Structure formats: structure tokens, C-alpha cells
């Protein structure tokens, strides 16, 4: 992790999940996911407006999924889609655009715990490289 003037948390390494997504046996996915703290503690991201990351992909659509301390079930999350184009590009996803999945709640910026990047929902060979994950402010 690296500190920036506008961000107290930033993952700078490159991670590149890849593989074949199969829909056999009730579906499949590939995923890169990580806790923001090794001990699973919450991170208050309410000072920022959204999540940003550098992405290089195969032209496919991917999910970013955020989990907070308020979610009890592993299938619950707050989600947004992005396209991983075949060139490095910084994408920004505002917290206000996150869609709750299988939960009746709104995204609580005060207790973020986990971030995941997924290829899911259709059969394909998937490749997406992600780096420099952090948070941004519009001001």
C-alpha cells in the first residue's frame, strides 16, 4: 500500500485474474478479492466520493463488488460494472452508483471491508489486470 495526499489507502501492485468462466454446475466466475485490512477491520471511506483503479482488459464487462461490515451474508454486496478495454485506463466508480445486491440497504461508506473484481454471468475466457486501487474525491 502507498499513501497519497488525497488518499490514506491505495493498493499499487498489479493483480490479473484470468481464466475460463463456465456456466456448468450452476455457474462460475473468476475473482480477485481482498480485505482492506489484514485483520478484517473496517475502513471509513466517507471522505471520498468513489473508488478508482487502473484497468487493462480484454474488452469484456467485469464487476466491482464492495462489502461493508453491515452485510451478513457472503452473497450480499454493492456492485457496479465496468469494461476492461485492451489498454490501461483509469476508471472511477462513484459510491452513489453502487447497486445493492440481495440486501435491503444503502452503501455505508463508514465501514468498508472488502473489494472484489469478478468475471461472472457468461461463458468466456476472461482477463483483466487491475492496479492502483484507491479512492477519489471530486473536490
Phi, psi and omega per residue, in radians:
X1 nan 2.660 -3.087
X2 -2.351 2.514 3.133
X3 -1.676 2.421 3.085
X4 -2.180 2.697 -3.117
X5 -0.955 -0.621 -3.079
X6 -1.737 0.161 -3.042
X7 -2.676 2.233 3.106
X8 -1.552 -0.111 -3.104
X9 -2.473 2.269 3.103
X10 -2.772 2.275 3.061
X11 -1.678 2.109 -3.033
X12 -1.864 -0.178 3.133
X13 -1.256 2.826 3.073
X14 -1.713 2.294 3.026
X15 -2.183 2.453 -3.050
X16 -2.408 1.469 3.051
X17 -1.179 2.408 3.103
X18 -2.626 2.780 3.111
X19 2.714 -3.012 -3.140
X20 -1.796 2.163 3.067
X21 -1.567 2.144 3.140
X22 -2.039 2.537 3.095
X23 -1.725 0.136 3.092
X24 -1.180 2.685 3.099
X25 0.964 0.860 3.091
X26 1.224 0.530 2.989
X27 1.670 2.926 -3.133
X28 -2.739 3.031 -3.133
X29 -2.862 2.860 2.892
X30 -2.070 2.614 -2.990
X31 -2.595 2.511 2.874
X32 -2.078 2.163 -3.135
X33 -2.534 2.602 -3.138
X34 -2.695 2.602 3.001
X35 -1.386 2.585 3.139
X36 -1.297 -0.446 3.043
X37 -2.213 2.508 3.128
X38 -1.022 -0.581 -3.119
X39 -1.550 0.092 3.104
X40 1.398 0.178 -3.116
X41 -1.167 2.736 3.122
X42 -1.285 2.683 3.001
X43 -2.141 2.229 3.104
X44 -1.504 1.920 -3.132
X45 -1.896 0.345 -3.079
X46 -1.185 -0.248 3.085
X47 -1.345 -0.173 -3.101
X48 -1.991 2.909 -3.101
X49 -1.751 -0.276 -3.111
X50 -3.118 -3.084 3.121
X51 -1.810 2.516 3.082
X52 -2.311 2.677 3.116
X53 -2.799 2.695 3.005
X54 -1.593 2.300 -3.009
X55 -2.322 2.432 3.017
X56 -2.354 2.180 -3.058
X57 -2.459 -2.791 -3.082
X58 -1.900 0.238 -3.106
X59 1.581 -0.022 -3.120
X60 -1.520 2.915 3.095
X61 -1.616 2.379 -3.119
X62 -2.238 2.828 3.088
X63 -1.865 2.484 2.835
X64 -1.914 2.319 -3.104
X65 -2.236 2.226 3.128
X66 -1.953 2.429 3.102
X67 -2.137 2.433 3.122
X68 -2.008 3.004 3.098
X69 -1.163 -0.276 -3.119
X70 -1.408 -0.136 -3.109
X71 -1.672 2.293 -3.065
X72 -1.753 -0.495 -3.049
X73 -1.818 2.527 -3.094
X74 -1.156 -0.356 -3.134
X75 -1.554 -0.070 3.119
X76 -1.489 2.475 3.109
X77 -2.914 3.079 2.994
X78 -2.061 2.217 -2.870
X79 -2.224 2.717 2.955
X80 -2.669 2.642 3.094
X81 -1.723 2.686 2.969
X82 -2.592 2.778 3.079
X83 -1.790 2.302 3.062
X84 -1.677 1.638 -3.123
X85 -1.293 2.759 -3.104
X86 -1.374 0.824 2.967
X87 -2.779 2.704 3.136
X88 -1.167 2.324 -3.130
X89 -2.583 2.408 3.044
X90 -1.491 2.191 3.063
X91 -1.970 2.566 3.104
X92 -2.184 2.290 3.132
X93 -2.132 1.913 3.120
X94 -1.143 2.465 3.093
X95 -1.008 -0.596 -3.105
X96 -1.181 -0.236 3.128
X97 -1.628 -0.065 -3.129
X98 -1.198 2.412 -3.120
X99 -1.857 2.180 3.092
X100 -1.176 2.395 3.129
X101 -2.066 2.064 3.096
X102 0.979 0.658 3.088
X103 -2.664 2.465 3.066
X104 -1.706 1.388 -3.097
X105 -2.743 2.900 3.000
X106 -1.898 2.715 -3.138
X107 -1.114 2.191 3.132
X108 -1.810 1.821 -3.084
X109 -1.162 -0.219 -3.065
X110 -1.428 -0.129 -3.034
X111 -2.524 0.835 3.095
X112 -1.238 2.388 -3.128
X113 -2.147 -0.601 -2.926
X114 -2.545 2.530 3.079
X115 -2.207 2.361 3.088
X116 -2.308 2.554 3.026
X117 -2.101 2.209 -3.036
X118 -2.325 2.597 2.836
X119 -1.918 2.116 -3.019
X120 -2.712 2.695 2.930
X121 1.755 -0.293 3.077
X122 -2.648 2.614 3.132
X123 -1.210 2.339 3.112
X124 -3.117 2.859 2.900
X125 -1.557 2.168 -3.027
X126 -2.046 2.501 3.053
X127 -2.625 2.193 3.032
X128 -2.560 2.272 3.046
X129 -1.822 2.379 -3.086
X130 -2.287 2.374 3.128
X131 -2.577 2.889 2.995
X132 0.973 0.824 3.120
X133 -1.352 2.246 3.140
X134 -2.809 -2.774 -3.098
X135 -2.251 2.645 -3.098
X136 -2.247 2.763 3.024
X137 -2.137 2.437 -3.135
X138 -1.347 -0.198 -3.071
X139 -1.658 nan nan
